[in-house]
Amino acid sequence: TNYRMETYVAQELPALLAAEFPADMARQGAAGHSMGGHGVLTLALKRPGVWRSVSAFAPIVAPSQVPWGQKAFAGYLGPDTTAWQAHDACALISAGGRLPELLVDQGTDDPWLESQLKPELLEGACAAAGIPLTLRRQPGYDHNFYFVSTFMGDHVAWHAARLQG
């Protein structure tokens, strides 16, 4: 199925950037927060080799296994739960999706940590698949943009190190 946002982020936007800026499209990185983090993970897992570096802040990692994701997937994708797997990072990893490595920051005071985000599921999926994951649990931080802005410099430096050369 062709999803408009997926096509835009993965194909149209990079083409626009390449046409307008002197960008090296062989050296792309991607980062996202919350559902944007989920999107980055699933896009990178479905398109191996497109992004050299991938990171996320408090991503939803297994939407097919949590209440919010189940409600959203049922509404957008219908009741067939097998169709949901193509949009679930942990399911994609279990099915053979790979990333060279991954950086994730998660606030320990995030109100959705236990019920919706469940980074331990990503930790388990990456460990089983041999994907190097740096999962940093940040004490005292919640889900807001202050959390993201506090650690954004770390993510930029992490991407820069992987995009050199």
LINSUL-V170811 format. One record per run of one state. SS is the DSSP state (hx for helix, st for strand, lp for the rest). FROM is the first residue (numbers start at 1). LEN is the number of residues. If there is no record, write none. Layout:
ss & from & len
SS & FROM & LEN
SS & FROM & LEN
//
This chain:
ss & from & len
lp & 1 & 3
hx & 4 & 17
lp & 21 & 8
st & 29 & 5
lp & 34 & 1
hx & 35 & 12
lp & 47 & 6
st & 53 & 5
lp & 58 & 5
hx & 63 & 3
lp & 66 & 1
hx & 67 & 11
lp & 78 & 3
hx & 81 & 7
lp & 88 & 1
hx & 89 & 6
lp & 95 & 6
st & 101 & 7
lp & 108 & 5
hx & 113 & 5
lp & 118 & 1
hx & 119 & 11
lp & 130 & 2
st & 132 & 7
lp & 139 & 6
hx & 145 & 19
lp & 164 & 2
//
